[in-house]
Amino acid sequence: MLILRMLPRAALIPCYYVVRMSALSRIGVAIDSALLEKFDKLIARRGYTNRSEAFRDLIREELVEEAWESPDAHVVGTVTLVYDHHVRLLSEKLTGIQHDFHHSILSTLHVHLDHDTCLEVMVVRGKAAVVRRVADVLISTKGVKHGRLTITTTGQELK
Ligand code: NI
């Protein structure tokens, strides 16, 4: 503190950002031994080297899911589609939908998986309600074999 007081006011500004770093809290959780054993096996299979990071990821997952429940929340995600491009007018239809929602679709990756099958991954961003609508319209298009909306986060709210 003595050093800080001796510095001119302008020199203190960078210190503000250091102080803003989130503090670490330790918590104790009572958990059934059999359940904990299953959890430890699960996180080991997933490659976690300690429980803390696994718990943190579970909490983050729930927070991201909850953010998506709020229609006005600003969200980011991906829509994955698998379809047969020989289905009449399907490619044109999917392209038309993407143009209709061009404000929400940032980028599209198209992979020709084999002679018939295409895989498309679209990065979507915007209000949760709009992004869900884009995904629903694309995935429910007749001829799409499989589609999935993966929800994630801009990361700004999470530590
Ligand atoms: Ni293709």
Backbone and ligand atoms as CSV (ligand in chain L), in Angstrom:
chain,resi,resn,atom,element,x,y,z
A,1,MET,N,N,0.831,-1.205,0.000
A,1,MET,CA,C,0.000,0.000,0.000
A,1,MET,C,C,0.857,1.243,0.000
A,2,LEU,N,N,1.975,1.162,0.692
A,2,LEU,CA,C,2.862,2.321,0.769
A,2,LEU,C,C,3.335,2.710,-0.626
A,3,ILE,N,N,3.698,1.716,-1.407
A,3,ILE,CA,C,4.183,1.979,-2.774
A,3,ILE,C,C,3.074,2.608,-3.601
A,4,LEU,N,N,1.853,2.085,-3.474
A,4,LEU,CA,C,0.732,2.611,-4.253
A,4,LEU,C,C,0.492,4.078,-3.937
A,5,ARG,N,N,0.590,4.424,-2.650
A,5,ARG,CA,C,0.340,5.811,-2.244
A,5,ARG,C,C,1.376,6.757,-2.825
A,6,MET,N,N,2.578,6.241,-3.017
A,6,MET,CA,C,3.654,7.099,-3.516
A,6,MET,C,C,3.554,7.348,-5.026
A,7,LEU,N,N,2.791,6.475,-5.732
A,7,LEU,CA,C,2.707,6.617,-7.189
A,7,LEU,C,C,1.724,7.720,-7.562
A,8,PRO,N,N,1.959,8.405,-8.696
A,8,PRO,CA,C,0.971,9.389,-9.154
A,8,PRO,C,C,-0.335,8.679,-9.524
A,9,ARG,N,N,-1.435,9.384,-9.499
A,9,ARG,CA,C,-2.767,8.794,-9.710
A,9,ARG,C,C,-2.863,7.970,-11.011
A,10,ALA,N,N,-2.298,8.508,-12.100
A,10,ALA,CA,C,-2.390,7.831,-13.394
A,10,ALA,C,C,-1.722,6.451,-13.357
A,11,ALA,N,N,-0.691,6.316,-12.557
A,11,ALA,CA,C,0.041,5.050,-12.501
A,11,ALA,C,C,-0.763,3.955,-11.817
A,12,LEU,N,N,-1.812,4.316,-11.107
A,12,LEU,CA,C,-2.623,3.325,-10.396
A,12,LEU,C,C,-3.644,2.637,-11.305
A,13,ILE,N,N,-3.913,3.223,-12.454
A,13,ILE,CA,C,-4.988,2.698,-13.310
A,13,ILE,C,C,-4.783,1.216,-13.677
A,14,PRO,N,N,-3.588,0.799,-14.112
A,14,PRO,CA,C,-3.433,-0.627,-14.453
A,14,PRO,C,C,-3.675,-1.554,-13.261
A,15,CYS,N,N,-3.410,-1.090,-12.058
A,15,CYS,CA,C,-3.618,-1.906,-10.865
A,15,CYS,C,C,-5.082,-2.286,-10.699
A,16,TYR,N,N,-5.986,-1.422,-11.132
A,16,TYR,CA,C,-7.417,-1.651,-11.010
A,16,TYR,C,C,-7.798,-2.986,-11.647
A,17,TYR,N,N,-7.227,-3.259,-12.827
A,17,TYR,CA,C,-7.569,-4.497,-13.544
A,17,TYR,C,C,-7.037,-5.727,-12.811
A,18,VAL,N,N,-5.914,-5.613,-12.187
A,18,VAL,CA,C,-5.356,-6.733,-11.428
A,18,VAL,C,C,-6.278,-7.063,-10.260
A,19,VAL,N,N,-6.762,-6.029,-9.573
A,19,VAL,CA,C,-7.638,-6.215,-8.413
A,19,VAL,C,C,-8.960,-6.856,-8.824
A,20,ARG,N,N,-9.405,-6.581,-10.071
A,20,ARG,CA,C,-10.703,-7.093,-10.519
A,20,ARG,C,C,-10.720,-8.597,-10.775
A,21,MET,N,N,-9.566,-9.250,-10.821
A,21,MET,CA,C,-9.538,-10.705,-11.070
A,21,MET,C,C,-10.399,-11.408,-10.027
A,22,SER,N,N,-11.171,-12.437,-10.484
A,22,SER,CA,C,-12.097,-13.076,-9.547
A,22,SER,C,C,-11.329,-13.840,-8.474
A,23,ALA,N,N,-11.879,-13.791,-7.260
A,23,ALA,CA,C,-11.249,-14.480,-6.138
A,23,ALA,C,C,-11.628,-15.952,-6.174
A,24,LEU,N,N,-10.774,-16.777,-5.633
A,24,LEU,CA,C,-11.027,-18.210,-5.577
A,24,LEU,C,C,-11.687,-18.538,-4.244
A,25,SER,N,N,-12.805,-19.268,-4.281
A,25,SER,CA,C,-13.465,-19.692,-3.049
A,25,SER,C,C,-13.364,-21.200,-2.924
A,26,ARG,N,N,-13.118,-21.650,-1.719
A,26,ARG,CA,C,-13.103,-23.096,-1.479
A,26,ARG,C,C,-14.429,-23.483,-0.864
A,27,ILE,N,N,-15.019,-24.586,-1.355
A,27,ILE,CA,C,-16.288,-25.055,-0.794
A,27,ILE,C,C,-16.154,-26.527,-0.430
A,28,GLY,N,N,-16.940,-26.960,0.552
A,28,GLY,CA,C,-16.982,-28.373,0.904
A,28,GLY,C,C,-18.319,-28.931,0.446
A,29,VAL,N,N,-18.307,-30.093,-0.156
A,29,VAL,CA,C,-19.543,-30.699,-0.641
A,29,VAL,C,C,-19.685,-32.084,-0.029
A,30,ALA,N,N,-20.799,-32.326,0.657
A,30,ALA,CA,C,-21.077,-33.668,1.182
A,30,ALA,C,C,-21.737,-34.469,0.076
A,31,ILE,N,N,-21.179,-35.633,-0.214
A,31,ILE,CA,C,-21.697,-36.411,-1.339
A,31,ILE,C,C,-21.607,-37.907,-1.013
A,32,ASP,N,N,-22.604,-38.645,-1.407
A,32,ASP,CA,C,-22.640,-40.093,-1.183
A,32,ASP,C,C,-21.396,-40.741,-1.812
A,33,SER,N,N,-20.762,-41.653,-1.056
A,33,SER,CA,C,-19.495,-42.240,-1.515
A,33,SER,C,C,-19.630,-42.969,-2.845
A,34,ALA,N,N,-20.728,-43.711,-2.997
A,34,ALA,CA,C,-20.919,-44.463,-4.247
A,34,ALA,C,C,-21.095,-43.502,-5.428
A,35,LEU,N,N,-21.805,-42.410,-5.164
A,35,LEU,CA,C,-22.024,-41.407,-6.227
A,35,LEU,C,C,-20.699,-40.744,-6.608
A,36,LEU,N,N,-19.909,-40.451,-5.587
A,36,LEU,CA,C,-18.612,-39.813,-5.842
A,36,LEU,C,C,-17.687,-40.736,-6.637
A,37,GLU,N,N,-17.770,-42.039,-6.306
A,37,GLU,CA,C,-16.940,-43.009,-7.027
A,37,GLU,C,C,-17.323,-43.029,-8.515
A,38,LYS,N,N,-18.632,-43.008,-8.772
A,38,LYS,CA,C,-19.099,-42.980,-10.168
A,38,LYS,C,C,-18.645,-41.699,-10.861
A,39,PHE,N,N,-18.732,-40.611,-10.122
A,39,PHE,CA,C,-18.314,-39.317,-10.683
A,39,PHE,C,C,-16.827,-39.329,-11.019
A,40,ASP,N,N,-16.030,-39.876,-10.105
A,40,ASP,CA,C,-14.577,-39.933,-10.342
A,40,ASP,C,C,-14.245,-40.775,-11.573
A,41,LYS,N,N,-14.964,-41.892,-11.736
A,41,LYS,CA,C,-14.728,-42.747,-12.912
A,41,LYS,C,C,-15.130,-42.007,-14.190
A,42,LEU,N,N,-16.263,-41.300,-14.110
A,42,LEU,CA,C,-16.751,-40.548,-15.270
A,42,LEU,C,C,-15.745,-39.482,-15.700
A,43,ILE,N,N,-15.267,-38.707,-14.732
A,43,ILE,CA,C,-14.367,-37.602,-15.100
A,43,ILE,C,C,-13.005,-38.134,-15.545
A,44,ALA,N,N,-12.619,-39.302,-15.010
A,44,ALA,CA,C,-11.358,-39.912,-15.460
A,44,ALA,C,C,-11.481,-40.321,-16.926
A,45,ARG,N,N,-12.640,-40.909,-17.283
A,45,ARG,CA,C,-12.863,-41.301,-18.683
A,45,ARG,C,C,-12.830,-40.078,-19.593
A,46,ARG,N,N,-13.285,-38.945,-19.067
A,46,ARG,CA,C,-13.324,-37.722,-19.879
A,46,ARG,C,C,-12.014,-36.947,-19.858
A,47,GLY,N,N,-11.060,-37.460,-19.114
A,47,GLY,CA,C,-9.725,-36.865,-19.166
A,47,GLY,C,C,-9.434,-35.800,-18.132
A,48,TYR,N,N,-10.340,-35.609,-17.173
A,48,TYR,CA,C,-10.057,-34.630,-16.113
A,48,TYR,C,C,-8.988,-35.191,-15.182
A,49,THR,N,N,-8.098,-34.335,-14.762
A,49,THR,CA,C,-7.063,-34.794,-13.833
A,49,THR,C,C,-7.400,-34.422,-12.400
A,50,ASN,N,N,-8.405,-33.561,-12.202
A,50,ASN,CA,C,-8.863,-33.291,-10.837
A,50,ASN,C,C,-10.345,-32.936,-10.814
A,51,ARG,N,N,-10.946,-33.177,-9.633
A,51,ARG,CA,C,-12.383,-32.948,-9.477
A,51,ARG,C,C,-12.759,-31.480,-9.644
A,52,SER,N,N,-11.908,-30.585,-9.173
A,52,SER,CA,C,-12.262,-29.168,-9.178
A,52,SER,C,C,-12.600,-28.686,-10.580
A,53,GLU,N,N,-11.775,-29.045,-11.560
A,53,GLU,CA,C,-12.034,-28.585,-12.922
A,53,GLU,C,C,-13.309,-29.208,-13.463
A,54,ALA,N,N,-13.573,-30.469,-13.104
A,54,ALA,CA,C,-14.808,-31.136,-13.537
A,54,ALA,C,C,-16.036,-30.432,-12.938
A,55,PHE,N,N,-15.969,-30.091,-11.643
A,55,PHE,CA,C,-17.070,-29.355,-10.999
A,55,PHE,C,C,-17.274,-28.000,-11.660
A,56,ARG,N,N,-16.168,-27.310,-11.897
A,56,ARG,CA,C,-16.268,-25.977,-12.529
A,56,ARG,C,C,-16.943,-26.084,-13.895
A,57,ASP,N,N,-16.568,-27.105,-14.678
A,57,ASP,CA,C,-17.169,-27.271,-16.008
A,57,ASP,C,C,-18.654,-27.583,-15.916
A,58,LEU,N,N,-19.041,-28.391,-14.917
A,58,LEU,CA,C,-20.470,-28.691,-14.741
A,58,LEU,C,C,-21.247,-27.417,-14.428
A,59,ILE,N,N,-20.689,-26.593,-13.572
A,59,ILE,CA,C,-21.349,-25.339,-13.188
A,59,ILE,C,C,-21.446,-24.410,-14.408
A,60,ARG,N,N,-20.341,-24.304,-15.158
A,60,ARG,CA,C,-20.359,-23.457,-16.363
A,60,ARG,C,C,-21.414,-23.943,-17.354
A,61,GLU,N,N,-21.496,-25.262,-17.514
A,61,GLU,CA,C,-22.466,-25.844,-18.437
A,61,GLU,C,C,-23.886,-25.418,-18.062
A,62,GLU,N,N,-24.196,-25.487,-16.774
A,62,GLU,CA,C,-25.528,-25.106,-16.313
A,62,GLU,C,C,-25.784,-23.616,-16.524
A,63,LEU,N,N,-24.759,-22.792,-16.286
A,63,LEU,CA,C,-24.918,-21.349,-16.466
A,63,LEU,C,C,-25.154,-21.002,-17.941
A,64,VAL,N,N,-24.439,-21.685,-18.823
A,64,VAL,CA,C,-24.623,-21.449,-20.266
A,64,VAL,C,C,-26.031,-21.886,-20.677
A,65,GLU,N,N,-26.452,-23.068,-20.184
A,65,GLU,CA,C,-27.799,-23.565,-20.506
A,65,GLU,C,C,-28.854,-22.574,-20.032
A,66,GLU,N,N,-28.658,-22.054,-18.845
A,66,GLU,CA,C,-29.633,-21.122,-18.286
A,66,GLU,C,C,-29.699,-19.829,-19.089
A,67,ALA,N,N,-28.531,-19.357,-19.536
A,67,ALA,CA,C,-28.495,-18.128,-20.342
A,67,ALA,C,C,-29.341,-18.293,-21.602
A,68,TRP,N,N,-29.294,-19.498,-22.162
A,68,TRP,CA,C,-30.050,-19.743,-23.391
A,68,TRP,C,C,-31.559,-19.768,-23.138
A,69,GLU,N,N,-31.975,-19.953,-21.886
A,69,GLU,CA,C,-33.403,-19.971,-21.567
A,69,GLU,C,C,-34.007,-18.579,-21.643
A,70,SER,N,N,-33.155,-17.567,-21.540
A,70,SER,CA,C,-33.649,-16.197,-21.601
A,70,SER,C,C,-33.654,-15.749,-23.066
A,71,PRO,N,N,-34.850,-15.475,-23.653
A,71,PRO,CA,C,-34.961,-15.220,-25.093
A,71,PRO,C,C,-34.092,-14.067,-25.595
A,72,ASP,N,N,-33.876,-13.067,-24.729
A,72,ASP,CA,C,-33.108,-11.894,-25.159
A,72,ASP,C,C,-31.609,-12.019,-24.904
A,73,ALA,N,N,-31.187,-13.119,-24.295
A,73,ALA,CA,C,-29.757,-13.298,-24.002
A,73,ALA,C,C,-28.962,-13.365,-25.292
A,74,HIS,N,N,-27.783,-12.759,-25.286
A,74,HIS,CA,C,-26.911,-12.806,-26.454
A,74,HIS,C,C,-26.098,-14.097,-26.388
A,75,VAL,N,N,-26.285,-14.944,-27.386
A,75,VAL,CA,C,-25.682,-16.282,-27.336
A,75,VAL,C,C,-24.907,-16.580,-28.617
A,76,VAL,N,N,-24.124,-17.636,-28.546
A,76,VAL,CA,C,-23.395,-18.107,-29.725
A,76,VAL,C,C,-23.454,-19.635,-29.728
A,77,GLY,N,N,-23.451,-20.216,-30.902
A,77,GLY,CA,C,-23.529,-21.670,-30.989
A,77,GLY,C,C,-23.225,-22.144,-32.398
A,78,THR,N,N,-23.474,-23.434,-32.620
A,78,THR,CA,C,-23.313,-23.992,-33.972
A,78,THR,C,C,-24.514,-24.863,-34.309
A,79,VAL,N,N,-24.873,-24.844,-35.569
A,79,VAL,CA,C,-25.909,-25.743,-36.065
A,79,VAL,C,C,-25.240,-26.714,-37.022
A,80,THR,N,N,-25.403,-28.004,-36.766
A,80,THR,CA,C,-24.811,-29.037,-37.629
A,80,THR,C,C,-25.937,-29.742,-38.382
A,81,LEU,N,N,-25.763,-29.873,-39.676
A,81,LEU,CA,C,-26.753,-30.559,-40.509
A,81,LEU,C,C,-26.081,-31.652,-41.322
A,82,VAL,N,N,-26.767,-32.778,-41.467
A,82,VAL,CA,C,-26.319,-33.834,-42.389
A,82,VAL,C,C,-27.473,-34.089,-43.346
A,83,TYR,N,N,-27.181,-34.030,-44.640
A,83,TYR,CA,C,-28.259,-34.247,-45.614
A,83,TYR,C,C,-27.719,-34.791,-46.934
A,84,ASP,N,N,-28.643,-35.343,-47.708
A,84,ASP,CA,C,-28.316,-35.886,-49.024
A,84,ASP,C,C,-28.597,-34.786,-50.048
A,85,HIS,N,N,-27.571,-34.344,-50.727
A,85,HIS,CA,C,-27.771,-33.202,-51.627
A,85,HIS,C,C,-28.542,-33.577,-52.896
A,86,HIS,N,N,-28.821,-34.896,-53.082
A,86,HIS,CA,C,-29.629,-35.306,-54.235
A,86,HIS,C,C,-31.125,-35.078,-53.994
A,87,VAL,N,N,-31.511,-34.894,-52.728
A,87,VAL,CA,C,-32.934,-34.635,-52.452
A,87,VAL,C,C,-33.317,-33.354,-53.191
A,88,ARG,N,N,-34.387,-33.448,-53.956
A,88,ARG,CA,C,-34.780,-32.356,-54.847
A,88,ARG,C,C,-34.922,-31.008,-54.125
A,89,LEU,N,N,-34.210,-30.032,-54.605
A,89,LEU,CA,C,-34.272,-28.632,-54.123
A,89,LEU,C,C,-33.814,-28.425,-52.674
A,90,LEU,N,N,-33.293,-29.489,-52.037
A,90,LEU,CA,C,-32.917,-29.338,-50.621
A,90,LEU,C,C,-31.758,-28.349,-50.442
A,91,SER,N,N,-30.711,-28.481,-51.242
A,91,SER,CA,C,-29.570,-27.566,-51.116
A,91,SER,C,C,-30.017,-26.120,-51.306
A,92,GLU,N,N,-30.875,-25.909,-52.324
A,92,GLU,CA,C,-31.376,-24.550,-52.600
A,92,GLU,C,C,-32.191,-24.036,-51.418
A,93,LYS,N,N,-33.011,-24.918,-50.855
A,93,LYS,CA,C,-33.868,-24.531,-49.723
A,93,LYS,C,C,-33.006,-24.123,-48.520
A,94,LEU,N,N,-31.988,-24.935,-48.227
A,94,LEU,CA,C,-31.130,-24.638,-47.065
A,94,LEU,C,C,-30.350,-23.350,-47.282
A,95,THR,N,N,-29.897,-23.131,-48.508
A,95,THR,CA,C,-29.189,-21.869,-48.806
A,95,THR,C,C,-30.143,-20.687,-48.652
A,96,GLY,N,N,-31.381,-20.860,-49.118
A,96,GLY,CA,C,-32.382,-19.788,-48.996
A,96,GLY,C,C,-32.634,-19.430,-47.536
A,97,ILE,N,N,-32.743,-20.444,-46.689
A,97,ILE,CA,C,-32.974,-20.205,-45.249
A,97,ILE,C,C,-31.783,-19.448,-44.651
A,98,GLN,N,N,-30.576,-19.848,-45.052
A,98,GLN,CA,C,-29.379,-19.179,-44.516
A,98,GLN,C,C,-29.350,-17.710,-44.929
A,99,HIS,N,N,-29.819,-17.427,-46.146
A,99,HIS,CA,C,-29.881,-16.020,-46.573
A,99,HIS,C,C,-30.962,-15.264,-45.796
A,100,ASP,N,N,-32.073,-15.940,-45.524
A,100,ASP,CA,C,-33.140,-15.293,-44.740
A,100,ASP,C,C,-32.643,-14.879,-43.359
A,101,PHE,N,N,-31.726,-15.690,-42.810
A,101,PHE,CA,C,-31.220,-15.428,-41.458
A,101,PHE,C,C,-29.748,-14.997,-41.482
A,102,HIS,N,N,-29.378,-14.254,-42.509
A,102,HIS,CA,C,-27.943,-13.923,-42.663
A,102,HIS,C,C,-27.397,-13.101,-41.500
A,103,HIS,N,N,-28.268,-12.398,-40.773
A,103,HIS,CA,C,-27.787,-11.627,-39.622
A,103,HIS,C,C,-27.351,-12.550,-38.470
A,104,SER,N,N,-27.932,-13.742,-38.425
A,104,SER,CA,C,-27.649,-14.664,-37.323
A,104,SER,C,C,-26.562,-15.679,-37.654
A,105,ILE,N,N,-26.330,-15.916,-38.943
A,105,ILE,CA,C,-25.356,-16.944,-39.348
A,105,ILE,C,C,-24.051,-16.271,-39.766
A,106,LEU,N,N,-23.016,-16.505,-38.979
A,106,LEU,CA,C,-21.735,-15.829,-39.224
A,106,LEU,C,C,-20.924,-16.516,-40.309
A,107,SER,N,N,-21.001,-17.842,-40.344
A,107,SER,CA,C,-20.145,-18.585,-41.263
A,107,SER,C,C,-20.710,-19.994,-41.453
A,108,THR,N,N,-20.467,-20.564,-42.627
A,108,THR,CA,C,-20.921,-21.929,-42.905
A,108,THR,C,C,-19.762,-22.749,-43.449
A,109,LEU,N,N,-19.605,-23.929,-42.868
A,109,LEU,CA,C,-18.598,-24.875,-43.361
A,109,LEU,C,C,-19.342,-26.017,-44.040
A,110,HIS,N,N,-18.962,-26.312,-45.269
A,110,HIS,CA,C,-19.616,-27.401,-46.002
A,110,HIS,C,C,-18.582,-28.470,-46.323
A,111,VAL,N,N,-18.903,-29.703,-45.946
A,111,VAL,CA,C,-17.997,-30.825,-46.241
A,111,VAL,C,C,-18.776,-31.868,-47.042
A,112,HIS,N,N,-18.238,-32.294,-48.173
A,112,HIS,CA,C,-18.851,-33.373,-48.948
A,112,HIS,C,C,-18.357,-34.687,-48.346
A,113,LEU,N,N,-19.193,-35.314,-47.529
A,113,LEU,CA,C,-18.752,-36.505,-46.787
A,113,LEU,C,C,-18.515,-37.696,-47.699
A,114,ASP,N,N,-19.402,-37.866,-48.666
A,114,ASP,CA,C,-19.227,-38.941,-49.665
A,114,ASP,C,C,-19.989,-38.505,-50.916
A,115,HIS,N,N,-20.259,-39.456,-51.817
A,115,HIS,CA,C,-20.907,-39.113,-53.088
A,115,HIS,C,C,-22.254,-38.408,-52.874
A,116,ASP,N,N,-22.975,-38.813,-51.834
A,116,ASP,CA,C,-24.338,-38.302,-51.638
A,116,ASP,C,C,-24.482,-37.310,-50.484
A,117,THR,N,N,-23.684,-37.509,-49.457
A,117,THR,CA,C,-23.963,-36.862,-48.170
A,117,THR,C,C,-23.135,-35.610,-47.931
A,118,CYS,N,N,-23.825,-34.575,-47.444
A,118,CYS,CA,C,-23.158,-33.320,-47.092
A,118,CYS,C,C,-23.273,-33.091,-45.584
A,119,LEU,N,N,-22.245,-32.483,-45.054
A,119,LEU,CA,C,-22.256,-32.038,-43.655
A,119,LEU,C,C,-22.073,-30.523,-43.678
A,120,GLU,N,N,-22.955,-29.824,-42.979
A,120,GLU,CA,C,-22.792,-28.371,-42.872
A,120,GLU,C,C,-22.771,-27.972,-41.412
A,121,VAL,N,N,-21.846,-27.093,-41.077
A,121,VAL,CA,C,-21.770,-26.540,-39.721
A,121,VAL,C,C,-21.844,-25.021,-39.843
A,122,MET,N,N,-22.838,-24.441,-39.199
A,122,MET,CA,C,-23.011,-22.995,-39.223
A,122,MET,C,C,-22.736,-22.405,-37.846
A,123,VAL,N,N,-21.983,-21.337,-37.815
A,123,VAL,CA,C,-21.774,-20.618,-36.555
A,123,VAL,C,C,-22.876,-19.573,-36.454
A,124,VAL,N,N,-23.634,-19.653,-35.354
A,124,VAL,CA,C,-24.780,-18.756,-35.187
A,124,VAL,C,C,-24.581,-17.873,-33.949
A,125,ARG,N,N,-25.065,-16.651,-34.069
A,125,ARG,CA,C,-24.919,-15.724,-32.950
A,125,ARG,C,C,-26.083,-14.735,-32.950
A,126,GLY,N,N,-26.519,-14.350,-31.769
A,126,GLY,CA,C,-27.607,-13.377,-31.673
A,126,GLY,C,C,-28.447,-13.635,-30.443
A,127,LYS,N,N,-29.686,-13.106,-30.468
A,127,LYS,CA,C,-30.583,-13.350,-29.344
A,127,LYS,C,C,-30.976,-14.824,-29.333
A,128,ALA,N,N,-31.059,-15.391,-28.138
A,128,ALA,CA,C,-31.309,-16.830,-28.000
A,128,ALA,C,C,-32.554,-17.269,-28.764
A,129,ALA,N,N,-33.618,-16.492,-28.673
A,129,ALA,CA,C,-34.877,-16.881,-29.327
A,129,ALA,C,C,-34.703,-16.948,-30.838
A,130,VAL,N,N,-33.959,-15.995,-31.398
A,130,VAL,CA,C,-33.761,-15.948,-32.857
A,130,VAL,C,C,-32.870,-17.105,-33.306
A,131,VAL,N,N,-31.792,-17.335,-32.536
A,131,VAL,CA,C,-30.848,-18.404,-32.886
A,131,VAL,C,C,-31.537,-19.766,-32.819
A,132,ARG,N,N,-32.377,-19.962,-31.809
A,132,ARG,CA,C,-33.129,-21.225,-31.720
A,132,ARG,C,C,-34.059,-21.384,-32.920
A,133,ARG,N,N,-34.663,-20.281,-33.325
A,133,ARG,CA,C,-35.579,-20.302,-34.475
A,133,ARG,C,C,-34.815,-20.702,-35.746
A,134,VAL,N,N,-33.645,-20.114,-35.952
A,134,VAL,CA,C,-32.812,-20.448,-37.116
A,134,VAL,C,C,-32.530,-21.952,-37.119
A,135,ALA,N,N,-32.106,-22.461,-35.962
A,135,ALA,CA,C,-31.759,-23.880,-35.852
A,135,ALA,C,C,-32.987,-24.759,-36.122
A,136,ASP,N,N,-34.127,-24.386,-35.539
A,136,ASP,CA,C,-35.345,-25.185,-35.723
A,136,ASP,C,C,-35.745,-25.251,-37.190
A,137,VAL,N,N,-35.690,-24.106,-37.872
A,137,VAL,CA,C,-36.098,-24.058,-39.282
A,137,VAL,C,C,-35.167,-24.930,-40.133
A,138,LEU,N,N,-33.859,-24.821,-39.879
A,138,LEU,CA,C,-32.886,-25.600,-40.666
A,138,LEU,C,C,-33.042,-27.100,-40.400
A,139,ILE,N,N,-33.095,-27.459,-39.113
A,139,ILE,CA,C,-33.107,-28.880,-38.736
A,139,ILE,C,C,-34.407,-29.568,-39.173
A,140,SER,N,N,-35.515,-28.818,-39.153
A,140,SER,CA,C,-36.808,-29.429,-39.496
A,140,SER,C,C,-37.072,-29.457,-40.994
A,141,THR,N,N,-36.154,-28.925,-41.780
A,141,THR,CA,C,-36.346,-28.933,-43.235
A,141,THR,C,C,-36.386,-30.373,-43.742
A,142,LYS,N,N,-37.390,-30.672,-44.552
A,142,LYS,CA,C,-37.576,-32.040,-45.054
A,142,LYS,C,C,-36.351,-32.477,-45.850
A,143,GLY,N,N,-35.806,-33.634,-45.509
A,143,GLY,CA,C,-34.625,-34.142,-46.211
A,143,GLY,C,C,-33.370,-34.070,-45.360
A,144,VAL,N,N,-33.396,-33.225,-44.322
A,144,VAL,CA,C,-32.243,-33.175,-43.414
A,144,VAL,C,C,-32.268,-34.448,-42.563
A,145,LYS,N,N,-31.203,-35.254,-42.667
A,145,LYS,CA,C,-31.182,-36.545,-41.967
A,145,LYS,C,C,-30.949,-36.378,-40.474
A,146,HIS,N,N,-30.064,-35.437,-40.145
A,146,HIS,CA,C,-29.767,-35.206,-38.734
A,146,HIS,C,C,-29.337,-33.755,-38.551
A,147,GLY,N,N,-29.790,-33.185,-37.467
A,147,GLY,CA,C,-29.393,-31.804,-37.187
A,147,GLY,C,C,-29.294,-31.584,-35.704
A,148,ARG,N,N,-28.393,-30.716,-35.327
A,148,ARG,CA,C,-28.228,-30.454,-33.900
A,148,ARG,C,C,-27.761,-29.020,-33.673
A,149,LEU,N,N,-28.372,-28.409,-32.683
A,149,LEU,CA,C,-27.911,-27.090,-32.233
A,149,LEU,C,C,-27.002,-27.295,-31.032
A,150,THR,N,N,-25.796,-26.830,-31.134
A,150,THR,CA,C,-24.889,-26.889,-29.989
A,150,THR,C,C,-24.808,-25.490,-29.395
A,151,ILE,N,N,-25.156,-25.408,-28.133
A,151,ILE,CA,C,-25.159,-24.096,-27.515
A,151,ILE,C,C,-23.860,-23.893,-26.748
A,152,THR,N,N,-23.323,-22.734,-26.922
A,152,THR,CA,C,-22.130,-22.399,-26.149
A,152,THR,C,C,-22.224,-20.936,-25.741
A,153,THR,N,N,-21.126,-20.337,-25.442
A,153,THR,CA,C,-21.148,-19.002,-24.855
A,153,THR,C,C,-20.072,-18.127,-25.472
A,154,THR,N,N,-20.298,-16.831,-25.427
A,154,THR,CA,C,-19.248,-15.907,-25.869
A,154,THR,C,C,-18.096,-15.925,-24.863
A,155,GLY,N,N,-18.352,-16.521,-23.687
A,155,GLY,CA,C,-17.301,-16.677,-22.683
A,155,GLY,C,C,-17.125,-15.461,-21.792
A,156,GLN,N,N,-17.834,-14.377,-22.087
A,156,GLN,CA,C,-17.608,-13.136,-21.345
A,156,GLN,C,C,-18.109,-13.194,-19.915
A,157,GLU,N,N,-19.132,-14.037,-19.680
A,157,GLU,CA,C,-19.726,-14.109,-18.343
A,157,GLU,C,C,-19.056,-15.167,-17.467
A,158,LEU,N,N,-18.197,-15.989,-18.096
A,158,LEU,CA,C,-17.628,-17.119,-17.353
A,158,LEU,C,C,-16.163,-16.895,-17.060
A,159,LYS,N,N,-15.732,-17.418,-15.923
A,159,LYS,CA,C,-14.314,-17.387,-15.565
A,159,LYS,C,C,-13.747,-18.766,-15.739
L,1,NI,NI,NI,-21.761,-31.434,-50.329
